[in-house]
Amino acid sequence: MKISLPFHARILAAFFLTAVSTGSVSAVETHSAASIEQRLSAVEAYFSNTDPSTSLRKSDGTIPQGLTTPAVGVPGPGHNTWMMVSSALVLFMTLPGLAIFYGGLVRRKNVLSVLAQCLGTTTMVAVIWWAVGYSLAFAHGSPFLGGLDFAFLRGVDAKPNPEYSSWVSQNVFSMFQMMFAIITPALIIGAVAERMRFQAILAFLGIWLFLVYLPVTHMAWGADGLMNGVWNPRAAIRAIDFAGGTVVEMASGWSSLVLCLIVGRRMGYGREVFAPHSMVFCMVGAGLLWVGWYGFNAGSAIASDGVASNAFVTTTLAGAVASGTWAFAEYLTRGKASVLGFCSGIVSGLVAITPACGFVNPSGAMVIGILGGLIPFLAVFKLKAWFKYDDSLDVFGIHGVAGTLGMLMTGLLADAAVNPNLLGAAAQANGLAHMVGHGLWIEQLKAMGVTFAIALIGTTVAAYIVKAIMPVRISPEEEHSGMDLAEHGEEGYIL
């Protein structure tokens, strides 16, 4: 999308480029004899978040040897800054957001076990991501999994990788994506809280990362991924997922259901009341998650641009509306609107808007917010009661159900006026551009089916591998006394 600069901005840009060409800006090296028009167009590309080398290309798409401008191959300060802030915000979602949210929802004797599992997951994923995780997710490979070109972050430096961004350093992009890889398995902790050993959950999540997360990430977001409809011109499944409906929410949510069934219920489930030990922690954690979610969703534009600003708006609306919808549904069915209901609604609305936030308009976000509050509410209070599975902190009911709903609604409500990339070159080549508003939901169903199958199979395999090599559950005595003392030798509160 071409954006013309205001007159005063053109004057400043021309002054800058003239200074570069005469050598008065010594920090920038002049590489070629590009014309002033080409150099000015490269600067304009920064403001429109487009490829700065476009103006250098001939009609056949090639760039004459040696022809470049100082703007090509360097990070853009504003975009890079936003992505570093977004990376920090997504880490903030796990530490402390998710840790406090989950910590408040468990019983007092198990609060530290949840915090330790979030901390352990962060450490483990960071090491895997550096070694091979980033490469398997984002390097070129097959449509199902990347290769090893970026193993040990080799070659992942301050230069942008134009397959993912023309203006964001690849090392910053890799850290942003690492934060997604941290929080996604950490979400699963909530499904088996209060009964799965620390070593076992970390072993499971490490295997799960390879069997589920990395393949789904590459397929949805990798440059040659199977279902990356927006950016892969040869995508076989022309699905769209802005910030992780499949990669994060469906993958973790459906895996959580499978894992809690394999591990089994907590002692006394169905006979005892497992009330949250601190609704104050729960509310604070939900608020921290909401704040961090702006990095999660708006940051997924991989730029500080108009698409990011739309994601910011739609994220806010969906989270707020879903919170009120869940609480209102509680009031109608149970006579009271609880703080837990408001907090659960916040998270379910944010989950539901995640795949759609950069593709739908504000009115679409309102629709998703209402459904994102109501459908997960029914899943948590009706579906769970019918089938009697012990999803401790309702990871499936919120993340699995709302993520699945969000992916479907993205296909129904996507608007090319919101995100012109839906009509971009890759989308034109693979046919996505002709499906927006005309059957895109079918492609979404395909992507949802692939994600469900991988989550089901990968989780089952990972769980039974861990069960074969170590005890998975704590003993009945330890479950009675609490995991904090049994697993970590500490107590959350000294009263």
N, C-alpha and C positions, 0 to 999 in steps of 0.2 A: 504494500500500500504506500503510495507516494504522498508525502506531506510537504507542502511548500512552507518555508520559513517566513516570518514577518520581515519587513524591510530592514528593521534595525538589527535583527539577528543575522541577516545576510551580510550586512556591513561588517559586523563583528567577525563573522566567519571568514569573510574575504580578507580582513585585516590580519587575522591569525594565519591564514594560508599564505598571504604575501610575506609575512614575517618568516614563516618556515622556509619559503622558497629563496629568501635573501640571506638566510642563515642567522637572523637575529634571535630565533628561538633555538638555542644551541642544544636543548635537551631532546629535540626530535631530529632524527636523521632523514635527509632527503634521499629518496631511493631512485627517482626516475624523473622523466620529463613529462609527467602528467599535466594536462592543461588545467587552468584555473577552474574551468567548468567541472571537470572531472573531480578535482580536489574538493570543490564546494559541494558537489553531489555526495561525495563520501562523508562529509561532515553532516549533511542533511540526513543521511542514512542513520546516523546516531540518534537523531530526534524521532525518526519514524520506526526505529528498531528494525531496520532492513540491512541487507548485505552491502557493506561499503565498497565492495569490489564490482558491483553491478555496472557502474558507469565506465569501468575499464574494459568491459567485455565487448568483443566484436559480435557481429550478427550471428555467428555460429556458436557463440557462448564461450569462446576461448579468450584468454587474456594474453596479449603480446608479451613475449619473454622480457622480464625485467621491469615491466610497467606496473607501478604501484603508487600508493599515496601513504603518507604517515598515518592515516586512519585505518588502514587495512592490517588486520592481524594483531591489533592491540585492544586491550579491554577498555570499555567505556566507563568512566568513573561513576556516573550516576547509576547505571545498571548494575555494575559490580558491587557498589555500596548496598543497593537494595537487596541483592542476593546474599551478601554476607549477613545483613540484618535478618533476612528471612531464614537463613540457615540457623542462626542463633535462636530465632523464635520457634522453629520446629524442634530443636533440642530442648527448649524450654517446655514444650508440650510433654516430653517424657520426664525430664528432671527440671523442675519439681512437679509439673502439672499432673501427669498420669499417676505418678507415685503418690501424691497427696490424695488425689481423687480415689484411687483404689485403696489406699491406706485407710481412708475414712470409712470405706464401705465394708471392710472386714471387721472381725471381732478384735477387741483390744489385744488379745494374746497373740495375734498374727500380724500386727501392723508392720513390724520391722521386716518380716519375711517378704512382704510385697516390695518394700523399699529396696531390700537387698537384691531381689530378682530384677528390678528395673536397673539398678546400678550394674549388676553382673551382665545383663543383656547389652548395655551400652558399651562396656569394655570389650566383650566378645565380638560384637558386630563391627566395632571400629577396626579391630585387627583383621577380621575376615575381609572387610571392605578394602583395606589397604592391600592385602595380599592378592586376592582374586575377585572379590565381590563386585567392585566397580567395573572391572573389565568384563566379567561374565554378563553384567547387566547392560553395559553401554558400548562395548567395543563391537566391531563388525564380526559376525559369525554366521550362524544359521538364522532362519526366521524364529527359532525357538530359544536360542541361547547364544550369547556373545562369545567371542574368542578371548585370547590372552594377551592381546596387544598392549593393554593397559595394566598388566599384572604388576604388583608392587608400585602402582601409580607411575609406572615408567612413561615418560613423555607427557605426563599430566602436569602442565606448568601454568604460568600466568597467561599464556596465549589462549584465545578462544578456540574452541572446536566448532567450526561453522555448521556442523550437522546438528548442533544443539543450541548454539547461540553465536551470533556474530560479535557480541559485545561483552560477554561474561567470560571471565577466565575459566579455563576448564578445571583448574584445581578448586576454584570456588564452586563450580557446578557439581563437582564430585563430592564436596563436603555437604552441599545442600541435599543431594540424593542420599548421602550416608545417613542423614538425620531421619529420612523416611525409612531407611533400612533398620534403624534402631527402634523407632516407635511401633512399627508394624508387628514384629514378633512380641514386643513388650505388651501389646494389647491382649495377646493370647493368655498371658499370665492370669488375667482376671477370670477366665473360664474354669481354671483348676486351682484357684486360690484356696488356701487353708488345708491342702492335703498333698500336694506334689512336692517331692524333695527338691532342694535347691540345685544339687548336682544334676538331677534328672531333668529338671525344666531347662537348664542351660544346655545340656546335651541335646535334648529334643529340639530346642530352638536353633541350635547351630546346624543340625541336620536339615531341619525344616527350611532354613534360609536357602540352602542349595537346591532342595527338591521342589520348593514352592515359590518363594519370594523372587529369587533371581530369574528363573524362567518367565514368570508372569511379568516382571518388570521389563525384561528385554522384549517380550512380545508386545507389550502395550506402549512402551516408550523408546525402545531401541531404534536406531536409525533404519535398520533392516528388519524390524520386528513384525511378526505375523499379523498383529491386529492394531498397528499404529497407523490408522487411517489418515491422520492429518499430515504426517511427515514422511511416510514411506510410500513412494509412488507405486510400489509393487505389493502392497499389503493385501494379503488374501482375504482378511476380515477387515472391513473398512469401518472399524469402530472408533469411537472417540472417548477419551477418559482424561479430563483436564488435570486432576490432582490426586487420583488414586482410588476411584470407585472399585476397580478390579484389583489393582496392585496392592492397595492397603486394606480397604474395608471388606470387600468380599473375601479376599485371601485369608485375612485374619479371622473374620467372623465365621465363615463356614469351617475353617480349620478348628476353631474353638469348639464348635458343636461336636465335631468328630472326636477331638481329644478328650472332652469331658465325658463322653460316652465310654471311651476306652479306659480311662482312669477310674471311673465310677463315682458314686455319690459320696458326699461327706457323711460321717457318722451322725445319725440322728436326723438326717435330711427328711423332711416331711412330718417329723414329730416335734422337733425343736424350732424355736424362732431364731434365725440367724440375722439379727438386726445389725445395721451399721453401728460401729462404736462411736463415730463422730460425724454428725451431719455438718458440723462446721468445717471439718477437713474436706468433706465431700463438696460443699458449695465453693470453698476456696479453690479446690482442684479443678472444678468445672469452669470457674472463671479464668483460671490460668490456661486451661485448654483452649478456651474461646480466644483469648489474646494470642496464643501461639498459633491458632488456626489461620490467622491472617498471613503468617509466613508460609504456612502449609498451602493455602489456596491461592492467595494473590502472588506469592512467590513462584508458583508453578507457571506463571507467564514467562519466567526466566528473563525478565526485563521489568523496568519501571515504566510501563506504558499504559495505553488505554485499556488493553485487555486485563492488565493487573488491577486497574481501578474498578473495572466492572466486577471482577472477582471479589474485590473488597466489599462492594455494595451488596452483591447477591449473598455472600457469606454472612454478612450482618443480618440481613432480612430473614434468611432461612433459619438461622440459629434462634433469633428472637421469636419468630412466629411458632416454630416447633416447640419451644419451651412453654409458651402459653397454651398451645394446643394440647400438649400432654397433660398439663395441670388442669385444664378445663375438662378433659376426658375423665381425669380422676375425680373431679368434683361431681360430674354427672353420674358416675358409676359407684362412687364410694362415699360421696358426701363431703369430702375434704380435698383441697389441693395441697399436696405435700411439697416440702422443699426438695425432697428426693425426686419428685415428679418434675419440678422445674429444671433441676440439674440434668436428669435423664433426657428431657426434651431438648435442652441445649445441645447435648452431644449428638442425639439422633438427628437433629436438624442439620448440624454441621456435617455429619457423615453423609446425609442424603444429598446435600448440595455439592459435596466435594468433586464428583466427576463432572458436574454441570456448571460450576461457578464461572468458568471462563467462556461458556457457550450460550448461556441463557440470559434473558433480560430480567429486570427487577420483578416484573409480574410473574414470570416463570419461577423465580425464586420464591415468591409468595405461595404459589401452588405446591412447590416441592416442600416448603416449610410446613404447610398444613398436613400434607400426607406424611412427611417425615416425622411429625409428632404423633399422628394417629396410628399408622400401621405398626411401627415398633411398639407402641403402647399395647396394642392388641397381642403382639407376639410375646411380650414379656408377661402379660397377665393372663392370657388365654392359652396360647400355644404351649407355653412352658408347663402350665397346669395340666393340660391334656396329656402330654407325653412324659411328664415327670422326669425330665433330664435335669441334672444339677449343674447348670451354667452359673457358677457362683455369683458373678458380677454382671450377668446379662450381656456378655460380649457378643454372642450370636444374635440375641434379640435386638440389640442396637446396631452394632457394626455390620453383622451379616445381613440382617433384614433391611436396614436403612441403606446400606451400600448397594444392595441388589435393586431396591426401589429407585435409588438415585441414578444408576446406570440406565435403567429403562426410561425414566423420565427425561434423561439427557437426550436420548434418541428421539423422543416425542417433542421436546421443546427447544432444541438447538436452533439458534438464529444466526445466520451468516452476517447479519448487520452488526451483531455484537462482536463477532470474531471473524475477520476476513480470511483467516487461514483456512477456514472451512471451504473456501473457494480457491485456495492457492494452487500452485503448480502440482504438488504431490497429490492433492485431493482431486484435481482435474484428471491426472494420469490414472489413478486407481478407481475413479468413479464416485468417490465420496461426495464430490461437489454436486452431483446430480441426485443424491439421495437425501440431502438435508430437507426435511419437511415431506419427504416422499419415500418412506420405508426404511429410514435409518435405524429405526427401532429393531428391525430384523437383524441388522449387523450387531447391534448391542446385545441381542439375545445370544448370538453366536459367541461373542466375547465372554458373556456371562457363563455360558455353558462350558467353555474351555477352562475358565478360571475355577468353576465349581469342580470339574473333573480333576484338575491338577491338585486343588486343595484337598479333595477327598482322598485321592490315591497317595499323594505326598505325605499328608498327615498320618495316614494309617501306617505307611512304611516307616516313617520316622519314629512313631510311637512304639511300634513293635521292635524296632532295632534297639531302642533304649531299654525296653522291658527285658530284652534278652541279655543285656550286659550289666544291668544294675537295678537295685530296688527303685521303684517309681514312687510309691506312696510312703509317707511316714507311718510309724506304727500306731496302733490304736491308743497306746499310752501317750505318745507324743502328740497325737491329734487332740487328745483330751487336755493335756497341759498347755499346748500351744506351740507353734512353730518357732517363735522368737527365741525361747530358751533352748529348745531341742536342736534347732538348726544353726543358731548364731550365738548362743550363750549371752544374749542381751534381752533387756526388756524395754519396750517403748516408753513406759511410764514407771517412775519410782514414786509410789504414793505412800 
